[in-house]
Amino acid sequence: MSYDIGEKPGKGTYSDAYGHTVTLDDNDDVLPPCGICGAGQTTKWTRI
Ligand SMILES: [Zn+2]
């Protein structure tokens, strides 16, 4: 299952299609744009 930027899927670590990761520390945290791919990309995050 994948999530879009702006969703709140809960605590956890998420990876995009390029293996870049982001960790959400709180259930209210919002998935950000990928820090490496940059804003404006259609990043899909998958929980890992
Ligand atoms: Zn990325």
mmCIF file of the protein (N, C-alpha, C, O) and its ligand, coordinates in Angstrom:
data_MODEL
# 
_entry.id   MODEL 
# 
loop_
_entity.id 
_entity.type 
_entity.pdbx_number_of_molecules 
1 polymer     1 
2 non-polymer 1 
# 
_entity_poly.entity_id                      1 
_entity_poly.type                           'polypeptide(L)' 
_entity_poly.nstd_linkage                   no 
_entity_poly.nstd_monomer                   no 
_entity_poly.pdbx_seq_one_letter_code       MSYDIGEKPGKGTYSDAYGHTVTLDDNDDVLPPCGICGAGQTTKWTRI 
_entity_poly.pdbx_seq_one_letter_code_can   MSYDIGEKPGKGTYSDAYGHTVTLDDNDDVLPPCGICGAGQTTKWTRI 
_entity_poly.pdbx_strand_id                 A 
# 
loop_
_entity_poly_seq.entity_id 
_entity_poly_seq.num 
_entity_poly_seq.mon_id 
_entity_poly_seq.hetero 
1 1  MET n 
1 2  SER n 
1 3  TYR n 
1 4  ASP n 
1 5  ILE n 
1 6  GLY n 
1 7  GLU n 
1 8  LYS n 
1 9  PRO n 
1 10 GLY n 
1 11 LYS n 
1 12 GLY n 
1 13 THR n 
1 14 TYR n 
1 15 SER n 
1 16 ASP n 
1 17 ALA n 
1 18 TYR n 
1 19 GLY n 
1 20 HIS n 
1 21 THR n 
1 22 VAL n 
1 23 THR n 
1 24 LEU n 
1 25 ASP n 
1 26 ASP n 
1 27 ASN n 
1 28 ASP n 
1 29 ASP n 
1 30 VAL n 
1 31 LEU n 
1 32 PRO n 
1 33 PRO n 
1 34 CYS n 
1 35 GLY n 
1 36 ILE n 
1 37 CYS n 
1 38 GLY n 
1 39 ALA n 
1 40 GLY n 
1 41 GLN n 
1 42 THR n 
1 43 THR n 
1 44 LYS n 
1 45 TRP n 
1 46 THR n 
1 47 ARG n 
1 48 ILE n 
# 
loop_
_struct_asym.id 
_struct_asym.entity_id 
A 1 
B 2 
# 
loop_
_chem_comp.id 
_chem_comp.type 
_chem_comp.mon_nstd_flag 
ALA 'L-peptide linking' y 
ARG 'L-peptide linking' y 
ASN 'L-peptide linking' y 
ASP 'L-peptide linking' y 
CYS 'L-peptide linking' y 
GLN 'L-peptide linking' y 
GLU 'L-peptide linking' y 
GLY 'peptide linking'   y 
HIS 'L-peptide linking' y 
ILE 'L-peptide linking' y 
LEU 'L-peptide linking' y 
LYS 'L-peptide linking' y 
MET 'L-peptide linking' y 
PRO 'L-peptide linking' y 
SER 'L-peptide linking' y 
THR 'L-peptide linking' y 
TRP 'L-peptide linking' y 
TYR 'L-peptide linking' y 
VAL 'L-peptide linking' y 
ZN  non-polymer         . 
# 
_pdbx_entity_nonpoly.entity_id   2 
_pdbx_entity_nonpoly.name        ? 
_pdbx_entity_nonpoly.comp_id     ZN 
# 
_pdbx_nonpoly_scheme.asym_id         B 
_pdbx_nonpoly_scheme.entity_id       2 
_pdbx_nonpoly_scheme.mon_id          ZN 
_pdbx_nonpoly_scheme.ndb_seq_num     1 
_pdbx_nonpoly_scheme.pdb_seq_num     101 
_pdbx_nonpoly_scheme.auth_seq_num    101 
_pdbx_nonpoly_scheme.pdb_mon_id      ZN 
_pdbx_nonpoly_scheme.auth_mon_id     ZN 
_pdbx_nonpoly_scheme.pdb_strand_id   A 
_pdbx_nonpoly_scheme.pdb_ins_code    . 
# 
loop_
_atom_site.group_PDB 
_atom_site.id 
_atom_site.type_symbol 
_atom_site.label_atom_id 
_atom_site.label_alt_id 
_atom_site.label_comp_id 
_atom_site.label_asym_id 
_atom_site.label_entity_id 
_atom_site.label_seq_id 
_atom_site.pdbx_PDB_ins_code 
_atom_site.Cartn_x 
_atom_site.Cartn_y 
_atom_site.Cartn_z 
_atom_site.occupancy 
_atom_site.B_iso_or_equiv 
_atom_site.pdbx_formal_charge 
_atom_site.auth_seq_id 
_atom_site.auth_comp_id 
_atom_site.auth_asym_id 
_atom_site.auth_atom_id 
_atom_site.pdbx_PDB_model_num 
ATOM   1   N  N  . MET A 1 1  ? 0.853  -1.190 0.000  1.00 0.00 ? 1   MET A N  1 
ATOM   2   C  CA . MET A 1 1  ? 0.000  0.000  0.000  1.00 0.00 ? 1   MET A CA 1 
ATOM   3   C  C  . MET A 1 1  ? 0.882  1.231  0.000  1.00 0.00 ? 1   MET A C  1 
ATOM   4   O  O  . MET A 1 1  ? 1.855  1.300  0.751  1.00 0.00 ? 1   MET A O  1 
ATOM   5   N  N  . SER A 1 2  ? 0.552  2.202  -0.833 1.00 0.00 ? 2   SER A N  1 
ATOM   6   C  CA . SER A 1 2  ? 1.359  3.416  -0.911 1.00 0.00 ? 2   SER A CA 1 
ATOM   7   C  C  . SER A 1 2  ? 0.541  4.626  -0.480 1.00 0.00 ? 2   SER A C  1 
ATOM   8   O  O  . SER A 1 2  ? -0.690 4.625  -0.506 1.00 0.00 ? 2   SER A O  1 
ATOM   9   N  N  . TYR A 1 3  ? 1.279  5.654  -0.083 1.00 0.00 ? 3   TYR A N  1 
ATOM   10  C  CA . TYR A 1 3  ? 0.664  6.880  0.433  1.00 0.00 ? 3   TYR A CA 1 
ATOM   11  C  C  . TYR A 1 3  ? 1.204  8.075  -0.330 1.00 0.00 ? 3   TYR A C  1 
ATOM   12  O  O  . TYR A 1 3  ? 2.331  8.059  -0.827 1.00 0.00 ? 3   TYR A O  1 
ATOM   13  N  N  . ASP A 1 4  ? 0.394  9.094  -0.414 1.00 0.00 ? 4   ASP A N  1 
ATOM   14  C  CA . ASP A 1 4  ? 0.802  10.321 -1.094 1.00 0.00 ? 4   ASP A CA 1 
ATOM   15  C  C  . ASP A 1 4  ? 1.351  11.326 -0.096 1.00 0.00 ? 4   ASP A C  1 
ATOM   16  O  O  . ASP A 1 4  ? 1.091  11.234 1.104  1.00 0.00 ? 4   ASP A O  1 
ATOM   17  N  N  . ILE A 1 5  ? 2.111  12.282 -0.602 1.00 0.00 ? 5   ILE A N  1 
ATOM   18  C  CA . ILE A 1 5  ? 2.524  13.435 0.197  1.00 0.00 ? 5   ILE A CA 1 
ATOM   19  C  C  . ILE A 1 5  ? 1.262  14.081 0.780  1.00 0.00 ? 5   ILE A C  1 
ATOM   20  O  O  . ILE A 1 5  ? 0.260  14.257 0.086  1.00 0.00 ? 5   ILE A O  1 
ATOM   21  N  N  . GLY A 1 6  ? 1.335  14.428 2.066  1.00 0.00 ? 6   GLY A N  1 
ATOM   22  C  CA . GLY A 1 6  ? 0.203  15.078 2.713  1.00 0.00 ? 6   GLY A CA 1 
ATOM   23  C  C  . GLY A 1 6  ? -0.682 14.138 3.497  1.00 0.00 ? 6   GLY A C  1 
ATOM   24  O  O  . GLY A 1 6  ? -1.523 14.589 4.275  1.00 0.00 ? 6   GLY A O  1 
ATOM   25  N  N  . GLU A 1 7  ? -0.511 12.825 3.310  1.00 0.00 ? 7   GLU A N  1 
ATOM   26  C  CA . GLU A 1 7  ? -1.300 11.873 4.089  1.00 0.00 ? 7   GLU A CA 1 
ATOM   27  C  C  . GLU A 1 7  ? -0.676 11.690 5.468  1.00 0.00 ? 7   GLU A C  1 
ATOM   28  O  O  . GLU A 1 7  ? 0.498  11.994 5.682  1.00 0.00 ? 7   GLU A O  1 
ATOM   29  N  N  . LYS A 1 8  ? -1.480 11.188 6.395  1.00 0.00 ? 8   LYS A N  1 
ATOM   30  C  CA . LYS A 1 8  ? -1.032 10.925 7.767  1.00 0.00 ? 8   LYS A CA 1 
ATOM   31  C  C  . LYS A 1 8  ? -1.207 9.436  8.062  1.00 0.00 ? 8   LYS A C  1 
ATOM   32  O  O  . LYS A 1 8  ? -2.150 9.044  8.749  1.00 0.00 ? 8   LYS A O  1 
ATOM   33  N  N  . PRO A 1 9  ? -0.308 8.618  7.549  1.00 0.00 ? 9   PRO A N  1 
ATOM   34  C  CA . PRO A 1 9  ? -0.461 7.167  7.718  1.00 0.00 ? 9   PRO A CA 1 
ATOM   35  C  C  . PRO A 1 9  ? 0.005  6.655  9.069  1.00 0.00 ? 9   PRO A C  1 
ATOM   36  O  O  . PRO A 1 9  ? -0.124 5.463  9.353  1.00 0.00 ? 9   PRO A O  1 
ATOM   37  N  N  . GLY A 1 10 ? 0.543  7.531  9.910  1.00 0.00 ? 10  GLY A N  1 
ATOM   38  C  CA . GLY A 1 10 ? 0.948  7.105  11.249 1.00 0.00 ? 10  GLY A CA 1 
ATOM   39  C  C  . GLY A 1 10 ? 2.448  6.936  11.371 1.00 0.00 ? 10  GLY A C  1 
ATOM   40  O  O  . GLY A 1 10 ? 3.205  7.062  10.409 1.00 0.00 ? 10  GLY A O  1 
ATOM   41  N  N  . LYS A 1 11 ? 2.846  6.639  12.623 1.00 0.00 ? 11  LYS A N  1 
ATOM   42  C  CA . LYS A 1 11 ? 4.270  6.471  12.904 1.00 0.00 ? 11  LYS A CA 1 
ATOM   43  C  C  . LYS A 1 11 ? 4.865  5.372  12.042 1.00 0.00 ? 11  LYS A C  1 
ATOM   44  O  O  . LYS A 1 11 ? 4.218  4.364  11.757 1.00 0.00 ? 11  LYS A O  1 
ATOM   45  N  N  . GLY A 1 12 ? 6.103  5.584  11.634 1.00 0.00 ? 12  GLY A N  1 
ATOM   46  C  CA . GLY A 1 12 ? 6.787  4.549  10.878 1.00 0.00 ? 12  GLY A CA 1 
ATOM   47  C  C  . GLY A 1 12 ? 7.794  5.145  9.913  1.00 0.00 ? 12  GLY A C  1 
ATOM   48  O  O  . GLY A 1 12 ? 7.933  6.362  9.789  1.00 0.00 ? 12  GLY A O  1 
ATOM   49  N  N  . THR A 1 13 ? 8.481  4.256  9.242  1.00 0.00 ? 13  THR A N  1 
ATOM   50  C  CA . THR A 1 13 ? 9.446  4.668  8.228  1.00 0.00 ? 13  THR A CA 1 
ATOM   51  C  C  . THR A 1 13 ? 8.899  4.301  6.862  1.00 0.00 ? 13  THR A C  1 
ATOM   52  O  O  . THR A 1 13 ? 8.367  3.210  6.654  1.00 0.00 ? 13  THR A O  1 
ATOM   53  N  N  . TYR A 1 14 ? 9.041  5.229  5.945  1.00 0.00 ? 14  TYR A N  1 
ATOM   54  C  CA . TYR A 1 14 ? 8.472  5.072  4.604  1.00 0.00 ? 14  TYR A CA 1 
ATOM   55  C  C  . TYR A 1 14 ? 9.574  5.274  3.564  1.00 0.00 ? 14  TYR A C  1 
ATOM   56  O  O  . TYR A 1 14 ? 10.509 6.051  3.760  1.00 0.00 ? 14  TYR A O  1 
ATOM   57  N  N  . SER A 1 15 ? 9.435  4.551  2.454  1.00 0.00 ? 15  SER A N  1 
ATOM   58  C  CA . SER A 1 15 ? 10.418 4.625  1.373  1.00 0.00 ? 15  SER A CA 1 
ATOM   59  C  C  . SER A 1 15 ? 9.726  4.991  0.076  1.00 0.00 ? 15  SER A C  1 
ATOM   60  O  O  . SER A 1 15 ? 8.603  4.560  -0.185 1.00 0.00 ? 15  SER A O  1 
ATOM   61  N  N  . ASP A 1 16 ? 10.407 5.794  -0.742 1.00 0.00 ? 16  ASP A N  1 
ATOM   62  C  CA . ASP A 1 16 ? 9.858  6.069  -2.071 1.00 0.00 ? 16  ASP A CA 1 
ATOM   63  C  C  . ASP A 1 16 ? 10.431 5.069  -3.076 1.00 0.00 ? 16  ASP A C  1 
ATOM   64  O  O  . ASP A 1 16 ? 11.129 4.134  -2.684 1.00 0.00 ? 16  ASP A O  1 
ATOM   65  N  N  . ALA A 1 17 ? 10.149 5.252  -4.349 1.00 0.00 ? 17  ALA A N  1 
ATOM   66  C  CA . ALA A 1 17 ? 10.550 4.284  -5.376 1.00 0.00 ? 17  ALA A CA 1 
ATOM   67  C  C  . ALA A 1 17 ? 12.062 4.217  -5.559 1.00 0.00 ? 17  ALA A C  1 
ATOM   68  O  O  . ALA A 1 17 ? 12.573 3.277  -6.167 1.00 0.00 ? 17  ALA A O  1 
ATOM   69  N  N  . TYR A 1 18 ? 12.784 5.218  -5.031 1.00 0.00 ? 18  TYR A N  1 
ATOM   70  C  CA . TYR A 1 18 ? 14.230 5.266  -5.205 1.00 0.00 ? 18  TYR A CA 1 
ATOM   71  C  C  . TYR A 1 18 ? 14.987 4.828  -3.958 1.00 0.00 ? 18  TYR A C  1 
ATOM   72  O  O  . TYR A 1 18 ? 16.214 4.920  -3.905 1.00 0.00 ? 18  TYR A O  1 
ATOM   73  N  N  . GLY A 1 19 ? 14.257 4.356  -2.963 1.00 0.00 ? 19  GLY A N  1 
ATOM   74  C  CA . GLY A 1 19 ? 14.900 3.909  -1.739 1.00 0.00 ? 19  GLY A CA 1 
ATOM   75  C  C  . GLY A 1 19 ? 15.195 5.020  -0.760 1.00 0.00 ? 19  GLY A C  1 
ATOM   76  O  O  . GLY A 1 19 ? 15.846 4.784  0.258  1.00 0.00 ? 19  GLY A O  1 
ATOM   77  N  N  . HIS A 1 20 ? 14.732 6.232  -1.040 1.00 0.00 ? 20  HIS A N  1 
ATOM   78  C  CA . HIS A 1 20 ? 14.872 7.336  -0.087 1.00 0.00 ? 20  HIS A CA 1 
ATOM   79  C  C  . HIS A 1 20 ? 13.839 7.122  1.012  1.00 0.00 ? 20  HIS A C  1 
ATOM   80  O  O  . HIS A 1 20 ? 12.716 6.694  0.746  1.00 0.00 ? 20  HIS A O  1 
ATOM   81  N  N  . THR A 1 21 ? 14.222 7.418  2.232  1.00 0.00 ? 21  THR A N  1 
ATOM   82  C  CA . THR A 1 21 ? 13.318 7.150  3.340  1.00 0.00 ? 21  THR A CA 1 
ATOM   83  C  C  . THR A 1 21 ? 13.002 8.407  4.132  1.00 0.00 ? 21  THR A C  1 
ATOM   84  O  O  . THR A 1 21 ? 13.737 9.395  4.111  1.00 0.00 ? 21  THR A O  1 
ATOM   85  N  N  . VAL A 1 22 ? 11.881 8.328  4.829  1.00 0.00 ? 22  VAL A N  1 
ATOM   86  C  CA . VAL A 1 22 ? 11.481 9.371  5.766  1.00 0.00 ? 22  VAL A CA 1 
ATOM   87  C  C  . VAL A 1 22 ? 10.822 8.660  6.942  1.00 0.00 ? 22  VAL A C  1 
ATOM   88  O  O  . VAL A 1 22 ? 10.119 7.665  6.763  1.00 0.00 ? 22  VAL A O  1 
ATOM   89  N  N  . THR A 1 23 ? 11.056 9.180  8.152  1.00 0.00 ? 23  THR A N  1 
ATOM   90  C  CA . THR A 1 23 ? 10.459 8.589  9.339  1.00 0.00 ? 23  THR A CA 1 
ATOM   91  C  C  . THR A 1 23 ? 9.496  9.577  9.967  1.00 0.00 ? 23  THR A C  1 
ATOM   92  O  O  . THR A 1 23 ? 9.843  10.735 10.198 1.00 0.00 ? 23  THR A O  1 
ATOM   93  N  N  . LEU A 1 24 ? 8.294  9.119  10.240 1.00 0.00 ? 24  LEU A N  1 
ATOM   94  C  CA . LEU A 1 24 ? 7.302  9.926  10.967 1.00 0.00 ? 24  LEU A CA 1 
ATOM   95  C  C  . LEU A 1 24 ? 7.312  9.485  12.422 1.00 0.00 ? 24  LEU A C  1 
ATOM   96  O  O  . LEU A 1 24 ? 7.147  8.303  12.723 1.00 0.00 ? 24  LEU A O  1 
ATOM   97  N  N  . ASP A 1 25 ? 7.508  10.449 13.327 1.00 0.00 ? 25  ASP A N  1 
ATOM   98  C  CA . ASP A 1 25 ? 7.627  10.160 14.752 1.00 0.00 ? 25  ASP A CA 1 
ATOM   99  C  C  . ASP A 1 25 ? 6.309  10.247 15.490 1.00 0.00 ? 25  ASP A C  1 
ATOM   100 O  O  . ASP A 1 25 ? 6.212  9.835  16.646 1.00 0.00 ? 25  ASP A O  1 
ATOM   101 N  N  . ASP A 1 26 ? 5.295  10.781 14.833 1.00 0.00 ? 26  ASP A N  1 
ATOM   102 C  CA . ASP A 1 26 ? 4.029  11.025 15.513 1.00 0.00 ? 26  ASP A CA 1 
ATOM   103 C  C  . ASP A 1 26 ? 2.890  10.672 14.563 1.00 0.00 ? 26  ASP A C  1 
ATOM   104 O  O  . ASP A 1 26 ? 3.015  10.823 13.347 1.00 0.00 ? 26  ASP A O  1 
ATOM   105 N  N  . ASN A 1 27 ? 1.781  10.203 15.124 1.00 0.00 ? 27  ASN A N  1 
ATOM   106 C  CA . ASN A 1 27 ? 0.656  9.817  14.273 1.00 0.00 ? 27  ASN A CA 1 
ATOM   107 C  C  . ASN A 1 27 ? 0.003  11.003 13.579 1.00 0.00 ? 27  ASN A C  1 
ATOM   108 O  O  . ASN A 1 27 ? -0.776 10.827 12.643 1.00 0.00 ? 27  ASN A O  1 
ATOM   109 N  N  . ASP A 1 28 ? 0.323  12.229 14.043 1.00 0.00 ? 28  ASP A N  1 
ATOM   110 C  CA . ASP A 1 28 ? -0.218 13.422 13.385 1.00 0.00 ? 28  ASP A CA 1 
ATOM   111 C  C  . ASP A 1 28 ? 0.735  13.996 12.334 1.00 0.00 ? 28  ASP A C  1 
ATOM   112 O  O  . ASP A 1 28 ? 0.406  14.974 11.664 1.00 0.00 ? 28  ASP A O  1 
ATOM   113 N  N  . ASP A 1 29 ? 1.926  13.382 12.191 1.00 0.00 ? 29  ASP A N  1 
ATOM   114 C  CA . ASP A 1 29 ? 2.881  13.890 11.198 1.00 0.00 ? 29  ASP A CA 1 
ATOM   115 C  C  . ASP A 1 29 ? 2.367  13.619 9.784  1.00 0.00 ? 29  ASP A C  1 
ATOM   116 O  O  . ASP A 1 29 ? 1.730  12.601 9.511  1.00 0.00 ? 29  ASP A O  1 
ATOM   117 N  N  . VAL A 1 30 ? 2.664  14.559 8.905  1.00 0.00 ? 30  VAL A N  1 
ATOM   118 C  CA . VAL A 1 30 ? 2.238  14.482 7.505  1.00 0.00 ? 30  VAL A CA 1 
ATOM   119 C  C  . VAL A 1 30 ? 3.422  14.045 6.652  1.00 0.00 ? 30  VAL A C  1 
ATOM   120 O  O  . VAL A 1 30 ? 4.543  14.513 6.853  1.00 0.00 ? 30  VAL A O  1 
ATOM   121 N  N  . LEU A 1 31 ? 3.177  13.157 5.708  1.00 0.00 ? 31  LEU A N  1 
ATOM   122 C  CA . LEU A 1 31 ? 4.253  12.747 4.795  1.00 0.00 ? 31  LEU A CA 1 
ATOM   123 C  C  . LEU A 1 31 ? 4.712  13.954 3.977  1.00 0.00 ? 31  LEU A C  1 
ATOM   124 O  O  . LEU A 1 31 ? 3.898  14.606 3.323  1.00 0.00 ? 31  LEU A O  1 
ATOM   125 N  N  . PRO A 1 32 ? 6.013  14.254 4.013  1.00 0.00 ? 32  PRO A N  1 
ATOM   126 C  CA . PRO A 1 32 ? 6.544  15.407 3.289  1.00 0.00 ? 32  PRO A CA 1 
ATOM   127 C  C  . PRO A 1 32 ? 6.960  15.003 1.873  1.00 0.00 ? 32  PRO A C  1 
ATOM   128 O  O  . PRO A 1 32 ? 6.982  13.817 1.542  1.00 0.00 ? 32  PRO A O  1 
ATOM   129 N  N  . PRO A 1 33 ? 7.291  15.995 1.039  1.00 0.00 ? 33  PRO A N  1 
ATOM   130 C  CA . PRO A 1 33 ? 7.974  15.656 -0.212 1.00 0.00 ? 33  PRO A CA 1 
ATOM   131 C  C  . PRO A 1 33 ? 9.305  14.991 0.118  1.00 0.00 ? 33  PRO A C  1 
ATOM   132 O  O  . PRO A 1 33 ? 9.866  15.232 1.187  1.00 0.00 ? 33  PRO A O  1 
ATOM   133 N  N  . CYS A 1 34 ? 9.807  14.176 -0.767 1.00 0.00 ? 34  CYS A N  1 
ATOM   134 C  CA . CYS A 1 34 ? 11.103 13.535 -0.552 1.00 0.00 ? 34  CYS A CA 1 
ATOM   135 C  C  . CYS A 1 34 ? 12.195 14.593 -0.479 1.00 0.00 ? 34  CYS A C  1 
ATOM   136 O  O  . CYS A 1 34 ? 12.269 15.481 -1.328 1.00 0.00 ? 34  CYS A O  1 
ATOM   137 N  N  . GLY A 1 35 ? 13.053 14.492 0.556  1.00 0.00 ? 35  GLY A N  1 
ATOM   138 C  CA . GLY A 1 35 ? 14.127 15.456 0.722  1.00 0.00 ? 35  GLY A CA 1 
ATOM   139 C  C  . GLY A 1 35 ? 15.183 15.376 -0.364 1.00 0.00 ? 35  GLY A C  1 
ATOM   140 O  O  . GLY A 1 35 ? 15.937 16.328 -0.566 1.00 0.00 ? 35  GLY A O  1 
ATOM   141 N  N  . ILE A 1 36 ? 15.247 14.258 -1.063 1.00 0.00 ? 36  ILE A N  1 
ATOM   142 C  CA . ILE A 1 36 ? 16.252 14.080 -2.119 1.00 0.00 ? 36  ILE A CA 1 
ATOM   143 C  C  . ILE A 1 36 ? 15.641 14.345 -3.492 1.00 0.00 ? 36  ILE A C  1 
ATOM   144 O  O  . ILE A 1 36 ? 16.236 15.038 -4.318 1.00 0.00 ? 36  ILE A O  1 
ATOM   145 N  N  . CYS A 1 37 ? 14.462 13.799 -3.734 1.00 0.00 ? 37  CYS A N  1 
ATOM   146 C  CA . CYS A 1 37 ? 13.801 14.023 -5.038 1.00 0.00 ? 37  CYS A CA 1 
ATOM   147 C  C  . CYS A 1 37 ? 13.328 15.470 -5.162 1.00 0.00 ? 37  CYS A C  1 
ATOM   148 O  O  . CYS A 1 37 ? 13.297 16.031 -6.257 1.00 0.00 ? 37  CYS A O  1 
ATOM   149 N  N  . GLY A 1 38 ? 12.959 16.067 -4.027 1.00 0.00 ? 38  GLY A N  1 
ATOM   150 C  CA . GLY A 1 38 ? 12.545 17.457 -4.028 1.00 0.00 ? 38  GLY A CA 1 
ATOM   151 C  C  . GLY A 1 38 ? 11.043 17.635 -4.102 1.00 0.00 ? 38  GLY A C  1 
ATOM   152 O  O  . GLY A 1 38 ? 10.295 16.709 -4.420 1.00 0.00 ? 38  GLY A O  1 
ATOM   153 N  N  . ALA A 1 39 ? 10.626 18.851 -3.799 1.00 0.00 ? 39  ALA A N  1 
ATOM   154 C  CA . ALA A 1 39 ? 9.211  19.183 -3.881 1.00 0.00 ? 39  ALA A CA 1 
ATOM   155 C  C  . ALA A 1 39 ? 8.769  19.184 -5.338 1.00 0.00 ? 39  ALA A C  1 
ATOM   156 O  O  . ALA A 1 39 ? 9.585  19.357 -6.244 1.00 0.00 ? 39  ALA A O  1 
ATOM   157 N  N  . GLY A 1 40 ? 7.488  18.991 -5.553 1.00 0.00 ? 40  GLY A N  1 
ATOM   158 C  CA . GLY A 1 40 ? 6.954  19.019 -6.903 1.00 0.00 ? 40  GLY A CA 1 
ATOM   159 C  C  . GLY A 1 40 ? 6.977  17.668 -7.587 1.00 0.00 ? 40  GLY A C  1 
ATOM   160 O  O  . GLY A 1 40 ? 6.461  17.513 -8.694 1.00 0.00 ? 40  GLY A O  1 
ATOM   161 N  N  . GLN A 1 41 ? 7.586  16.677 -6.915 1.00 0.00 ? 41  GLN A N  1 
ATOM   162 C  CA . GLN A 1 41 ? 7.576  15.325 -7.459 1.00 0.00 ? 41  GLN A CA 1 
ATOM   163 C  C  . GLN A 1 41 ? 6.346  14.587 -6.971 1.00 0.00 ? 41  GLN A C  1 
ATOM   164 O  O  . GLN A 1 41 ? 5.846  14.861 -5.880 1.00 0.00 ? 41  GLN A O  1 
ATOM   165 N  N  . THR A 1 42 ? 5.861  13.658 -7.764 1.00 0.00 ? 42  THR A N  1 
ATOM   166 C  CA . THR A 1 42 ? 4.721  12.848 -7.346 1.00 0.00 ? 42  THR A CA 1 
ATOM   167 C  C  . THR A 1 42 ? 5.256  11.620 -6.604 1.00 0.00 ? 42  THR A C  1 
ATOM   168 O  O  . THR A 1 42 ? 5.264  10.501 -7.116 1.00 0.00 ? 42  THR A O  1 
ATOM   169 N  N  . THR A 1 43 ? 5.702  11.886 -5.374 1.00 0.00 ? 43  THR A N  1 
ATOM   170 C  CA . THR A 1 43 ? 6.297  10.815 -4.581 1.00 0.00 ? 43  THR A CA 1 
ATOM   171 C  C  . THR A 1 43 ? 5.221  9.923  -3.985 1.00 0.00 ? 43  THR A C  1 
ATOM   172 O  O  . THR A 1 43 ? 4.230  10.402 -3.434 1.00 0.00 ? 43  THR A O  1 
ATOM   173 N  N  . LYS A 1 44 ? 5.431  8.626  -4.103 1.00 0.00 ? 44  LYS A N  1 
ATOM   174 C  CA . LYS A 1 44 ? 4.581  7.639  -3.441 1.00 0.00 ? 44  LYS A CA 1 
ATOM   175 C  C  . LYS A 1 44 ? 5.414  6.982  -2.349 1.00 0.00 ? 44  LYS A C  1 
ATOM   176 O  O  . LYS A 1 44 ? 6.483  6.429  -2.611 1.00 0.00 ? 44  LYS A O  1 
ATOM   177 N  N  . TRP A 1 45 ? 4.909  7.050  -1.126 1.00 0.00 ? 45  TRP A N  1 
ATOM   178 C  CA . TRP A 1 45 ? 5.618  6.458  0.008  1.00 0.00 ? 45  TRP A CA 1 
ATOM   179 C  C  . TRP A 1 45 ? 5.019  5.099  0.349  1.00 0.00 ? 45  TRP A C  1 
ATOM   180 O  O  . TRP A 1 45 ? 3.802  4.914  0.339  1.00 0.00 ? 45  TRP A O  1 
ATOM   181 N  N  . THR A 1 46 ? 5.902  4.158  0.651  1.00 0.00 ? 46  THR A N  1 
ATOM   182 C  CA . THR A 1 46 ? 5.474  2.828  1.066  1.00 0.00 ? 46  THR A CA 1 
ATOM   183 C  C  . THR A 1 46 ? 6.071  2.521  2.431  1.00 0.00 ? 46  THR A C  1 
ATOM   184 O  O  . THR A 1 46 ? 7.260  2.757  2.648  1.00 0.00 ? 46  THR A O  1 
ATOM   185 N  N  . ARG A 1 47 ? 5.282  2.006  3.344  1.00 0.00 ? 47  ARG A N  1 
ATOM   186 C  CA . ARG A 1 47 ? 5.782  1.690  4.671  1.00 0.00 ? 47  ARG A CA 1 
ATOM   187 C  C  . ARG A 1 47 ? 6.811  0.565  4.572  1.00 0.00 ? 47  ARG A C  1 
ATOM   188 O  O  . ARG A 1 47 ? 6.600  -0.421 3.867  1.00 0.00 ? 47  ARG A O  1 
ATOM   189 N  N  . ILE A 1 48 ? 7.926  0.724  5.287  1.00 0.00 ? 48  ILE A N  1 
ATOM   190 C  CA . ILE A 1 48 ? 8.967  -0.317 5.292  1.00 0.00 ? 48  ILE A CA 1 
ATOM   191 C  C  . ILE A 1 48 ? 9.244  -0.773 6.711  1.00 0.00 ? 48  ILE A C  1 
ATOM   192 O  O  . ILE A 1 48 ? 10.087 -1.643 6.927  1.00 0.00 ? 48  ILE A O  1 
HETATM 193 ZN ZN . ZN  B 2 .  ? 13.211 10.348 -3.285 1.00 0.00 2 101 ZN  A ZN 1 
# 
